[in-house]
Amino acid sequence: MEKQTRREFLKKMGFAAASAGTLSLLPGCASMGQANRAGRKRPNIVVIISDDMGYADIGEGRF
């Protein structure tokens, strides 16, 4: 049995952590497609385009 270096150990643990994280997200991704097909509603999208706006120009009482 060969002695494992710290670099090899960290590589393997990093790969295992990334794989576990990716696999934990897959069930949620599979159900998203079914939910969108069932509703068939149009999404609410708001696009705001502005020119020459300063940092302090945005606020709830500045209309």
CHARMM-style PDB file with segment names, atoms N, HN, CA, C and O in Angstrom:
ATOM      1  N   MET     1       0.842  -1.179   0.000  1.00  0.00      PROA
ATOM      2  CA  MET     1       0.000   0.000   0.000  1.00  0.00      PROA
ATOM      3  C   MET     1       0.887   1.242   0.000  1.00  0.00      PROA
ATOM      4  O   MET     1       1.791   1.370   0.826  1.00  0.00      PROA
ATOM      5  N   GLU     2       0.624   2.143  -0.921  1.00  0.00      PROA
ATOM      6  HN  GLU     2      -0.110   2.039  -1.593  1.00  0.00      PROA
ATOM      7  CA  GLU     2       1.427   3.355  -1.027  1.00  0.00      PROA
ATOM      8  C   GLU     2       0.931   4.411  -0.047  1.00  0.00      PROA
ATOM      9  O   GLU     2      -0.247   4.463   0.307  1.00  0.00      PROA
ATOM     10  N   LYS     3       1.860   5.240   0.372  1.00  0.00      PROA
ATOM     11  HN  LYS     3       2.816   5.198   0.084  1.00  0.00      PROA
ATOM     12  CA  LYS     3       1.489   6.336   1.255  1.00  0.00      PROA
ATOM     13  C   LYS     3       0.841   7.437   0.418  1.00  0.00      PROA
ATOM     14  O   LYS     3       1.365   7.830  -0.625  1.00  0.00      PROA
ATOM     15  N   GLN     4      -0.280   7.918   0.877  1.00  0.00      PROA
ATOM     16  HN  GLN     4      -0.706   7.599   1.724  1.00  0.00      PROA
ATOM     17  CA  GLN     4      -1.031   8.942   0.148  1.00  0.00      PROA
ATOM     18  C   GLN     4      -0.558  10.322   0.593  1.00  0.00      PROA
ATOM     19  O   GLN     4      -0.440  10.600   1.786  1.00  0.00      PROA
ATOM     20  N   THR     5      -0.291  11.179  -0.386  1.00  0.00      PROA
ATOM     21  HN  THR     5      -0.387  10.953  -1.356  1.00  0.00      PROA
ATOM     22  CA  THR     5       0.144  12.531  -0.044  1.00  0.00      PROA
ATOM     23  C   THR     5      -1.066  13.391   0.298  1.00  0.00      PROA
ATOM     24  O   THR     5      -2.209  13.046  -0.002  1.00  0.00      PROA
ATOM     25  N   ARG     6      -0.781  14.501   0.926  1.00  0.00      PROA
ATOM     26  HN  ARG     6       0.148  14.781   1.170  1.00  0.00      PROA
ATOM     27  CA  ARG     6      -1.859  15.421   1.302  1.00  0.00      PROA
ATOM     28  C   ARG     6      -2.569  15.960   0.059  1.00  0.00      PROA
ATOM     29  O   ARG     6      -3.791  16.115   0.061  1.00  0.00      PROA
ATOM     30  N   ARG     7      -1.817  16.242  -0.987  1.00  0.00      PROA
ATOM     31  HN  ARG     7      -0.825  16.116  -0.988  1.00  0.00      PROA
ATOM     32  CA  ARG     7      -2.391  16.774  -2.224  1.00  0.00      PROA
ATOM     33  C   ARG     7      -3.360  15.764  -2.850  1.00  0.00      PROA
ATOM     34  O   ARG     7      -4.447  16.140  -3.288  1.00  0.00      PROA
ATOM     35  N   GLU     8      -2.977  14.500  -2.892  1.00  0.00      PROA
ATOM     36  HN  GLU     8      -2.094  14.194  -2.536  1.00  0.00      PROA
ATOM     37  CA  GLU     8      -3.863  13.465  -3.447  1.00  0.00      PROA
ATOM     38  C   GLU     8      -5.124  13.315  -2.604  1.00  0.00      PROA
ATOM     39  O   GLU     8      -6.220  13.153  -3.139  1.00  0.00      PROA
ATOM     40  N   PHE     9      -4.962  13.370  -1.286  1.00  0.00      PROA
ATOM     41  HN  PHE     9      -4.071  13.502  -0.852  1.00  0.00      PROA
ATOM     42  CA  PHE     9      -6.117  13.262  -0.399  1.00  0.00      PROA
ATOM     43  C   PHE     9      -7.094  14.418  -0.622  1.00  0.00      PROA
ATOM     44  O   PHE     9      -8.302  14.203  -0.717  1.00  0.00      PROA
ATOM     45  N   LEU    10      -6.569  15.642  -0.707  1.00  0.00      PROA
ATOM     46  HN  LEU    10      -5.587  15.816  -0.630  1.00  0.00      PROA
ATOM     47  CA  LEU    10      -7.432  16.800  -0.915  1.00  0.00      PROA
ATOM     48  C   LEU    10      -8.102  16.760  -2.282  1.00  0.00      PROA
ATOM     49  O   LEU    10      -9.244  17.197  -2.420  1.00  0.00      PROA
ATOM     50  N   LYS    11      -7.411  16.246  -3.291  1.00  0.00      PROA
ATOM     51  HN  LYS    11      -6.482  15.891  -3.179  1.00  0.00      PROA
ATOM     52  CA  LYS    11      -8.022  16.093  -4.615  1.00  0.00      PROA
ATOM     53  C   LYS    11      -9.215  15.153  -4.554  1.00  0.00      PROA
ATOM     54  O   LYS    11     -10.280  15.446  -5.096  1.00  0.00      PROA
ATOM     55  N   LYS    12      -9.026  14.021  -3.890  1.00  0.00      PROA
ATOM     56  HN  LYS    12      -8.160  13.783  -3.450  1.00  0.00      PROA
ATOM     57  CA  LYS    12     -10.106  13.031  -3.794  1.00  0.00      PROA
ATOM     58  C   LYS    12     -11.280  13.559  -2.974  1.00  0.00      PROA
ATOM     59  O   LYS    12     -12.436  13.343  -3.336  1.00  0.00      PROA
ATOM     60  N   MET    13     -10.991  14.243  -1.879  1.00  0.00      PROA
ATOM     61  HN  MET    13     -10.052  14.419  -1.585  1.00  0.00      PROA
ATOM     62  CA  MET    13     -12.065  14.782  -1.047  1.00  0.00      PROA
ATOM     63  C   MET    13     -12.803  15.914  -1.764  1.00  0.00      PROA
ATOM     64  O   MET    13     -14.021  16.040  -1.632  1.00  0.00      PROA
ATOM     65  N   GLY    14     -12.085  16.726  -2.511  1.00  0.00      PROA
ATOM     66  HN  GLY    14     -11.096  16.624  -2.618  1.00  0.00      PROA
ATOM     67  CA  GLY    14     -12.726  17.789  -3.289  1.00  0.00      PROA
ATOM     68  C   GLY    14     -13.638  17.221  -4.359  1.00  0.00      PROA
ATOM     69  O   GLY    14     -14.747  17.713  -4.566  1.00  0.00      PROA
ATOM     70  N   PHE    15     -13.169  16.186  -5.036  1.00  0.00      PROA
ATOM     71  HN  PHE    15     -12.268  15.786  -4.868  1.00  0.00      PROA
ATOM     72  CA  PHE    15     -13.996  15.539  -6.051  1.00  0.00      PROA
ATOM     73  C   PHE    15     -15.235  14.906  -5.418  1.00  0.00      PROA
ATOM     74  O   PHE    15     -16.332  15.001  -5.969  1.00  0.00      PROA
ATOM     75  N   ALA    16     -15.064  14.260  -4.262  1.00  0.00      PROA
ATOM     76  HN  ALA    16     -14.173  14.183  -3.814  1.00  0.00      PROA
ATOM     77  CA  ALA    16     -16.200  13.633  -3.583  1.00  0.00      PROA
ATOM     78  C   ALA    16     -17.213  14.684  -3.131  1.00  0.00      PROA
ATOM     79  O   ALA    16     -18.419  14.466  -3.250  1.00  0.00      PROA
ATOM     80  N   ALA    17     -16.742  15.815  -2.616  1.00  0.00      PROA
ATOM     81  HN  ALA    17     -15.763  15.992  -2.520  1.00  0.00      PROA
ATOM     82  CA  ALA    17     -17.655  16.872  -2.172  1.00  0.00      PROA
ATOM     83  C   ALA    17     -18.394  17.490  -3.355  1.00  0.00      PROA
ATOM     84  O   ALA    17     -19.592  17.758  -3.262  1.00  0.00      PROA
ATOM     85  N   ALA    18     -17.697  17.719  -4.463  1.00  0.00      PROA
ATOM     86  HN  ALA    18     -16.724  17.501  -4.539  1.00  0.00      PROA
ATOM     87  CA  ALA    18     -18.344  18.285  -5.652  1.00  0.00      PROA
ATOM     88  C   ALA    18     -19.368  17.315  -6.227  1.00  0.00      PROA
ATOM     89  O   ALA    18     -20.442  17.727  -6.665  1.00  0.00      PROA
ATOM     90  N   SER    19     -19.037  16.035  -6.226  1.00  0.00      PROA
ATOM     91  HN  SER    19     -18.165  15.700  -5.870  1.00  0.00      PROA
ATOM     92  CA  SER    19     -19.975  15.027  -6.732  1.00  0.00      PROA
ATOM     93  C   SER    19     -21.218  14.943  -5.857  1.00  0.00      PROA
ATOM     94  O   SER    19     -22.336  14.864  -6.366  1.00  0.00      PROA
ATOM     95  N   ALA    20     -21.025  14.960  -4.544  1.00  0.00      PROA
ATOM     96  HN  ALA    20     -20.117  15.024  -4.130  1.00  0.00      PROA
ATOM     97  CA  ALA    20     -22.169  14.893  -3.633  1.00  0.00      PROA
ATOM     98  C   ALA    20     -23.055  16.130  -3.786  1.00  0.00      PROA
ATOM     99  O   ALA    20     -24.280  16.019  -3.756  1.00  0.00      PROA
ATOM    100  N   GLY    21     -22.450  17.294  -3.947  1.00  0.00      PROA
ATOM    101  HN  GLY    21     -21.455  17.383  -3.972  1.00  0.00      PROA
ATOM    102  CA  GLY    21     -23.231  18.517  -4.142  1.00  0.00      PROA
ATOM    103  C   GLY    21     -24.023  18.492  -5.430  1.00  0.00      PROA
ATOM    104  O   GLY    21     -25.183  18.902  -5.458  1.00  0.00      PROA
ATOM    105  N   THR    22     -23.405  18.013  -6.497  1.00  0.00      PROA
ATOM    106  HN  THR    22     -22.463  17.679  -6.475  1.00  0.00      PROA
ATOM    107  CA  THR    22     -24.088  17.931  -7.786  1.00  0.00      PROA
ATOM    108  C   THR    22     -25.229  16.926  -7.731  1.00  0.00      PROA
ATOM    109  O   THR    22     -26.322  17.197  -8.229  1.00  0.00      PROA
ATOM    110  N   LEU    23     -24.985  15.783  -7.138  1.00  0.00      PROA
ATOM    111  HN  LEU    23     -24.098  15.562  -6.734  1.00  0.00      PROA
ATOM    112  CA  LEU    23     -26.024  14.755  -7.061  1.00  0.00      PROA
ATOM    113  C   LEU    23     -27.191  15.180  -6.177  1.00  0.00      PROA
ATOM    114  O   LEU    23     -28.321  14.746  -6.400  1.00  0.00      PROA
ATOM    115  N   SER    24     -26.938  16.020  -5.183  1.00  0.00      PROA
ATOM    116  HN  SER    24     -26.020  16.373  -5.002  1.00  0.00      PROA
ATOM    117  CA  SER    24     -28.033  16.466  -4.322  1.00  0.00      PROA
ATOM    118  C   SER    24     -28.958  17.443  -5.046  1.00  0.00      PROA
ATOM    119  O   SER    24     -30.110  17.606  -4.644  1.00  0.00      PROA
ATOM    120  N   LEU    25     -28.476  18.094  -6.106  1.00  0.00      PROA
ATOM    121  HN  LEU    25     -27.540  17.961  -6.433  1.00  0.00      PROA
ATOM    122  CA  LEU    25     -29.299  19.047  -6.855  1.00  0.00      PROA
ATOM    123  C   LEU    25     -30.136  18.391  -7.944  1.00  0.00      PROA
ATOM    124  O   LEU    25     -31.126  18.976  -8.383  1.00  0.00      PROA
ATOM    125  N   LEU    26     -29.775  17.211  -8.387  1.00  0.00      PROA
ATOM    126  HN  LEU    26     -28.971  16.735  -8.030  1.00  0.00      PROA
ATOM    127  CA  LEU    26     -30.459  16.578  -9.514  1.00  0.00      PROA
ATOM    128  C   LEU    26     -31.942  16.289  -9.283  1.00  0.00      PROA
ATOM    129  O   LEU    26     -32.726  16.522 -10.203  1.00  0.00      PROA
ATOM    130  N   PRO    27     -32.384  15.802  -8.127  1.00  0.00      PROA
ATOM    131  CA  PRO    27     -33.828  15.561  -7.964  1.00  0.00      PROA
ATOM    132  C   PRO    27     -34.662  16.830  -8.094  1.00  0.00      PROA
ATOM    133  O   PRO    27     -35.769  16.775  -8.629  1.00  0.00      PROA
ATOM    134  N   GLY    28     -34.174  17.946  -7.630  1.00  0.00      PROA
ATOM    135  HN  GLY    28     -33.275  17.990  -7.195  1.00  0.00      PROA
ATOM    136  CA  GLY    28     -34.902  19.204  -7.760  1.00  0.00      PROA
ATOM    137  C   GLY    28     -35.005  19.668  -9.196  1.00  0.00      PROA
ATOM    138  O   GLY    28     -36.016  20.250  -9.589  1.00  0.00      PROA
ATOM    139  N   CYS    29     -33.983  19.422  -9.979  1.00  0.00      PROA
ATOM    140  HN  CYS    29     -33.161  18.949  -9.660  1.00  0.00      PROA
ATOM    141  CA  CYS    29     -33.998  19.819 -11.393  1.00  0.00      PROA
ATOM    142  C   CYS    29     -34.991  18.985 -12.188  1.00  0.00      PROA
ATOM    143  O   CYS    29     -35.616  19.494 -13.119  1.00  0.00      PROA
ATOM    144  N   ALA    30     -35.143  17.735 -11.845  1.00  0.00      PROA
ATOM    145  HN  ALA    30     -34.636  17.321 -11.089  1.00  0.00      PROA
ATOM    146  CA  ALA    30     -36.055  16.860 -12.582  1.00  0.00      PROA
ATOM    147  C   ALA    30     -37.508  17.268 -12.370  1.00  0.00      PROA
ATOM    148  O   ALA    30     -38.315  17.161 -13.293  1.00  0.00      PROA
ATOM    149  N   SER    31     -37.853  17.729 -11.186  1.00  0.00      PROA
ATOM    150  HN  SER    31     -37.197  17.816 -10.436  1.00  0.00      PROA
ATOM    151  CA  SER    31     -39.245  18.084 -10.909  1.00  0.00      PROA
ATOM    152  C   SER    31     -39.616  19.456 -11.462  1.00  0.00      PROA
ATOM    153  O   SER    31     -40.803  19.749 -11.601  1.00  0.00      PROA
ATOM    154  N   MET    32     -38.657  20.292 -11.776  1.00  0.00      PROA
ATOM    155  HN  MET    32     -37.692  20.054 -11.663  1.00  0.00      PROA
ATOM    156  CA  MET    32     -38.960  21.630 -12.282  1.00  0.00      PROA
ATOM    157  C   MET    32     -39.637  21.582 -13.644  1.00  0.00      PROA
ATOM    158  O   MET    32     -40.528  22.388 -13.908  1.00  0.00      PROA
ATOM    159  N   GLY    33     -39.248  20.680 -14.496  1.00  0.00      PROA
ATOM    160  HN  GLY    33     -38.524  20.024 -14.282  1.00  0.00      PROA
ATOM    161  CA  GLY    33     -39.844  20.582 -15.820  1.00  0.00      PROA
ATOM    162  C   GLY    33     -41.303  20.168 -15.753  1.00  0.00      PROA
ATOM    163  O   GLY    33     -42.115  20.652 -16.542  1.00  0.00      PROA
ATOM    164  N   GLN    34     -41.648  19.296 -14.843  1.00  0.00      PROA
ATOM    165  HN  GLN    34     -40.989  18.903 -14.202  1.00  0.00      PROA
ATOM    166  CA  GLN    34     -43.027  18.844 -14.702  1.00  0.00      PROA
ATOM    167  C   GLN    34     -43.912  19.951 -14.151  1.00  0.00      PROA
ATOM    168  O   GLN    34     -45.069  20.066 -14.555  1.00  0.00      PROA
ATOM    169  N   ALA    35     -43.406  20.755 -13.252  1.00  0.00      PROA
ATOM    170  HN  ALA    35     -42.466  20.662 -12.924  1.00  0.00      PROA
ATOM    171  CA  ALA    35     -44.202  21.839 -12.675  1.00  0.00      PROA
ATOM    172  C   ALA    35     -44.520  22.889 -13.731  1.00  0.00      PROA
ATOM    173  O   ALA    35     -45.622  23.438 -13.743  1.00  0.00      PROA
ATOM    174  N   ASN    36     -43.581  23.173 -14.604  1.00  0.00      PROA
ATOM    175  HN  ASN    36     -42.686  22.728 -14.594  1.00  0.00      PROA
ATOM    176  CA  ASN    36     -43.821  24.173 -15.643  1.00  0.00      PROA
ATOM    177  C   ASN    36     -44.849  23.695 -16.656  1.00  0.00      PROA
ATOM    178  O   ASN    36     -45.632  24.501 -17.158  1.00  0.00      PROA
ATOM    179  N   ARG    37     -44.865  22.432 -16.961  1.00  0.00      PROA
ATOM    180  HN  ARG    37     -44.229  21.777 -16.553  1.00  0.00      PROA
ATOM    181  CA  ARG    37     -45.832  21.905 -17.925  1.00  0.00      PROA
ATOM    182  C   ARG    37     -47.246  21.898 -17.358  1.00  0.00      PROA
ATOM    183  O   ARG    37     -48.213  22.101 -18.094  1.00  0.00      PROA
ATOM    184  N   ALA    38     -47.370  21.667 -16.060  1.00  0.00      PROA
ATOM    185  HN  ALA    38     -46.585  21.502 -15.462  1.00  0.00      PROA
ATOM    186  CA  ALA    38     -48.696  21.565 -15.451  1.00  0.00      PROA
ATOM    187  C   ALA    38     -49.395  22.921 -15.420  1.00  0.00      PROA
ATOM    188  O   ALA    38     -50.594  22.992 -15.688  1.00  0.00      PROA
ATOM    189  N   GLY    39     -48.682  23.991 -15.102  1.00  0.00      PROA
ATOM    190  HN  GLY    39     -47.708  23.933 -14.884  1.00  0.00      PROA
ATOM    191  CA  GLY    39     -49.292  25.306 -14.953  1.00  0.00      PROA
ATOM    192  C   GLY    39     -49.595  25.975 -16.277  1.00  0.00      PROA
ATOM    193  O   GLY    39     -50.698  26.488 -16.467  1.00  0.00      PROA
ATOM    194  N   ARG    40     -48.661  25.983 -17.181  1.00  0.00      PROA
ATOM    195  HN  ARG    40     -47.765  25.567 -17.027  1.00  0.00      PROA
ATOM    196  CA  ARG    40     -48.779  26.629 -18.492  1.00  0.00      PROA
ATOM    197  C   ARG    40     -49.168  28.101 -18.390  1.00  0.00      PROA
ATOM    198  O   ARG    40     -49.858  28.624 -19.265  1.00  0.00      PROA
ATOM    199  N   LYS    41     -48.730  28.768 -17.325  1.00  0.00      PROA
ATOM    200  HN  LYS    41     -48.169  28.343 -16.614  1.00  0.00      PROA
ATOM    201  CA  LYS    41     -49.005  30.196 -17.176  1.00  0.00      PROA
ATOM    202  C   LYS    41     -47.812  30.981 -17.696  1.00  0.00      PROA
ATOM    203  O   LYS    41     -46.674  30.516 -17.636  1.00  0.00      PROA
ATOM    204  N   ARG    42     -48.082  32.157 -18.200  1.00  0.00      PROA
ATOM    205  HN  ARG    42     -49.007  32.535 -18.248  1.00  0.00      PROA
ATOM    206  CA  ARG    42     -47.005  33.007 -18.678  1.00  0.00      PROA
ATOM    207  C   ARG    42     -46.269  33.601 -17.479  1.00  0.00      PROA
ATOM    208  O   ARG    42     -46.909  33.986 -16.500  1.00  0.00      PROA
ATOM    209  N   PRO    43     -44.962  33.683 -17.533  1.00  0.00      PROA
ATOM    210  CA  PRO    43     -44.210  34.230 -16.401  1.00  0.00      PROA
ATOM    211  C   PRO    43     -44.353  35.748 -16.312  1.00  0.00      PROA
ATOM    212  O   PRO    43     -44.565  36.424 -17.318  1.00  0.00      PROA
ATOM    213  N   ASN    44     -44.236  36.262 -15.113  1.00  0.00      PROA
ATOM    214  HN  ASN    44     -44.064  35.712 -14.296  1.00  0.00      PROA
ATOM    215  CA  ASN    44     -44.258  37.707 -14.886  1.00  0.00      PROA
ATOM    216  C   ASN    44     -42.826  38.218 -14.989  1.00  0.00      PROA
ATOM    217  O   ASN    44     -41.988  37.928 -14.136  1.00  0.00      PROA
ATOM    218  N   ILE    45     -42.558  38.981 -16.042  1.00  0.00      PROA
ATOM    219  HN  ILE    45     -43.239  39.217 -16.735  1.00  0.00      PROA
ATOM    220  CA  ILE    45     -41.217  39.508 -16.268  1.00  0.00      PROA
ATOM    221  C   ILE    45     -41.311  41.022 -16.409  1.00  0.00      PROA
ATOM    222  O   ILE    45     -42.122  41.533 -17.182  1.00  0.00      PROA
ATOM    223  N   VAL    46     -40.477  41.736 -15.658  1.00  0.00      PROA
ATOM    224  HN  VAL    46     -39.818  41.321 -15.030  1.00  0.00      PROA
ATOM    225  CA  VAL    46     -40.416  43.191 -15.738  1.00  0.00      PROA
ATOM    226  C   VAL    46     -39.007  43.567 -16.175  1.00  0.00      PROA
ATOM    227  O   VAL    46     -38.028  43.168 -15.545  1.00  0.00      PROA
ATOM    228  N   VAL    47     -38.906  44.331 -17.250  1.00  0.00      PROA
ATOM    229  HN  VAL    47     -39.701  44.656 -17.763  1.00  0.00      PROA
ATOM    230  CA  VAL    47     -37.614  44.801 -17.745  1.00  0.00      PROA
ATOM    231  C   VAL    47     -37.581  46.313 -17.587  1.00  0.00      PROA
ATOM    232  O   VAL    47     -38.438  47.020 -18.118  1.00  0.00      PROA
ATOM    233  N   ILE    48     -36.594  46.803 -16.858  1.00  0.00      PROA
ATOM    234  HN  ILE    48     -35.898  46.230 -16.427  1.00  0.00      PROA
ATOM    235  CA  ILE    48     -36.450  48.238 -16.631  1.00  0.00      PROA
ATOM    236  C   ILE    48     -35.156  48.687 -17.300  1.00  0.00      PROA
ATOM    237  O   ILE    48     -34.074  48.189 -16.988  1.00  0.00      PROA
ATOM    238  N   ILE    49     -35.286  49.638 -18.225  1.00  0.00      PROA
ATOM    239  HN  ILE    49     -36.165  50.042 -18.478  1.00  0.00      PROA
ATOM    240  CA  ILE    49     -34.128  50.176 -18.926  1.00  0.00      PROA
ATOM    241  C   ILE    49     -34.013  51.650 -18.565  1.00  0.00      PROA
ATOM    242  O   ILE    49     -34.987  52.398 -18.649  1.00  0.00      PROA
ATOM    243  N   SER    50     -32.829  52.054 -18.169  1.00  0.00      PROA
ATOM    244  HN  SER    50     -32.038  51.446 -18.101  1.00  0.00      PROA
ATOM    245  CA  SER    50     -32.623  53.432 -17.740  1.00  0.00      PROA
ATOM    246  C   SER    50     -31.299  53.950 -18.285  1.00  0.00      PROA
ATOM    247  O   SER    50     -30.357  53.189 -18.508  1.00  0.00      PROA
ATOM    248  N   ASP    51     -31.252  55.259 -18.492  1.00  0.00      PROA
ATOM    249  HN  ASP    51     -32.017  55.876 -18.310  1.00  0.00      PROA
ATOM    250  CA  ASP    51     -30.030  55.892 -18.963  1.00  0.00      PROA
ATOM    251  C   ASP    51     -29.705  57.070 -18.045  1.00  0.00      PROA
ATOM    252  O   ASP    51     -30.604  57.798 -17.624  1.00  0.00      PROA
ATOM    253  N   ASP    52     -28.451  57.253 -17.742  1.00  0.00      PROA
ATOM    254  HN  ASP    52     -27.720  56.662 -18.083  1.00  0.00      PROA
ATOM    255  CA  ASP    52     -27.976  58.373 -16.935  1.00  0.00      PROA
ATOM    256  C   ASP    52     -28.609  58.388 -15.544  1.00  0.00      PROA
ATOM    257  O   ASP    52     -29.054  59.432 -15.067  1.00  0.00      PROA
ATOM    258  N   MET    53     -28.644  57.231 -14.904  1.00  0.00      PROA
ATOM    259  HN  MET    53     -28.282  56.383 -15.291  1.00  0.00      PROA
ATOM    260  CA  MET    53     -29.221  57.121 -13.566  1.00  0.00      PROA
ATOM    261  C   MET    53     -28.092  57.020 -12.549  1.00  0.00      PROA
ATOM    262  O   MET    53     -27.146  56.254 -12.733  1.00  0.00      PROA
ATOM    263  N   GLY    54     -28.196  57.783 -11.498  1.00  0.00      PROA
ATOM    264  HN  GLY    54     -28.965  58.405 -11.349  1.00  0.00      PROA
ATOM    265  CA  GLY    54     -27.193  57.758 -10.446  1.00  0.00      PROA
ATOM    266  C   GLY    54     -27.534  56.739  -9.376  1.00  0.00      PROA
ATOM    267  O   GLY    54     -28.621  56.162  -9.367  1.00  0.00      PROA
ATOM    268  N   TYR    55     -26.589  56.529  -8.475  1.00  0.00      PROA
ATOM    269  HN  TYR    55     -25.706  56.997  -8.482  1.00  0.00      PROA
ATOM    270  CA  TYR    55     -26.767  55.553  -7.410  1.00  0.00      PROA
ATOM    271  C   TYR    55     -27.923  55.938  -6.483  1.00  0.00      PROA
ATOM    272  O   TYR    55     -28.673  55.062  -6.051  1.00  0.00      PROA
ATOM    273  N   ALA    56     -28.082  57.218  -6.171  1.00  0.00      PROA
ATOM    274  HN  ALA    56     -27.473  57.929  -6.522  1.00  0.00      PROA
ATOM    275  CA  ALA    56     -29.096  57.676  -5.226  1.00  0.00      PROA
ATOM    276  C   ALA    56     -30.436  57.980  -5.888  1.00  0.00      PROA
ATOM    277  O   ALA    56     -31.355  58.437  -5.209  1.00  0.00      PROA
ATOM    278  N   ASP    57     -30.578  57.743  -7.179  1.00  0.00      PROA
ATOM    279  HN  ASP    57     -29.832  57.372  -7.731  1.00  0.00      PROA
ATOM    280  CA  ASP    57     -31.823  58.061  -7.879  1.00  0.00      PROA
ATOM    281  C   ASP    57     -32.907  57.003  -7.713  1.00  0.00      PROA
ATOM    282  O   ASP    57     -34.058  57.248  -8.074  1.00  0.00      PROA
ATOM    283  N   ILE    58     -32.574  55.852  -7.184  1.00  0.00      PROA
ATOM    284  HN  ILE    58     -31.639  55.653  -6.891  1.00  0.00      PROA
ATOM    285  CA  ILE    58     -33.551  54.769  -7.045  1.00  0.00      PROA
ATOM    286  C   ILE    58     -34.097  54.774  -5.620  1.00  0.00      PROA
ATOM    287  O   ILE    58     -33.330  54.831  -4.659  1.00  0.00      PROA
ATOM    288  N   GLY    59     -35.416  54.714  -5.483  1.00  0.00      PROA
ATOM    289  HN  GLY    59     -36.040  54.667  -6.264  1.00  0.00      PROA
ATOM    290  CA  GLY    59     -36.040  54.662  -4.174  1.00  0.00      PROA
ATOM    291  C   GLY    59     -37.540  54.555  -4.309  1.00  0.00      PROA
ATOM    292  O   GLY    59     -38.085  54.765  -5.393  1.00  0.00      PROA
ATOM    293  N   GLU    60     -38.214  54.231  -3.225  1.00  0.00      PROA
ATOM    294  HN  GLU    60     -37.771  54.060  -2.344  1.00  0.00      PROA
ATOM    295  CA  GLU    60     -39.662  54.020  -3.299  1.00  0.00      PROA
ATOM    296  C   GLU    60     -40.453  55.318  -3.359  1.00  0.00      PROA
ATOM    297  O   GLU    60     -41.580  55.309  -3.854  1.00  0.00      PROA
ATOM    298  N   GLY    61     -39.917  56.433  -2.878  1.00  0.00      PROA
ATOM    299  HN  GLY    61     -39.001  56.441  -2.476  1.00  0.00      PROA
ATOM    300  CA  GLY    61     -40.661  57.679  -2.849  1.00  0.00      PROA
ATOM    301  C   GLY    61     -40.157  58.715  -3.834  1.00  0.00      PROA
ATOM    302  O   GLY    61     -40.367  59.907  -3.613  1.00  0.00      PROA
ATOM    303  N   ARG    62     -39.514  58.320  -4.890  1.00  0.00      PROA
ATOM    304  HN  ARG    62     -39.343  57.352  -5.070  1.00  0.00      PROA
ATOM    305  CA  ARG    62     -38.893  59.274  -5.812  1.00  0.00      PROA
ATOM    306  C   ARG    62     -39.546  59.273  -7.187  1.00  0.00      PROA
ATOM    307  O   ARG    62     -38.869  59.516  -8.186  1.00  0.00      PROA
ATOM    308  N   PHE    63     -40.822  59.011  -7.258  1.00  0.00      PROA
ATOM    309  HN  PHE    63     -41.372  58.814  -6.447  1.00  0.00      PROA
ATOM    310  CA  PHE    63     -41.480  58.969  -8.569  1.00  0.00      PROA
ATOM    311  C   PHE    63     -42.135  60.281  -8.887  1.00  0.00      PROA
ATOM    312  OT1 PHE    63     -42.737  60.429  -9.951  1.00  0.00      PROA
TER     313      PHE     63
END
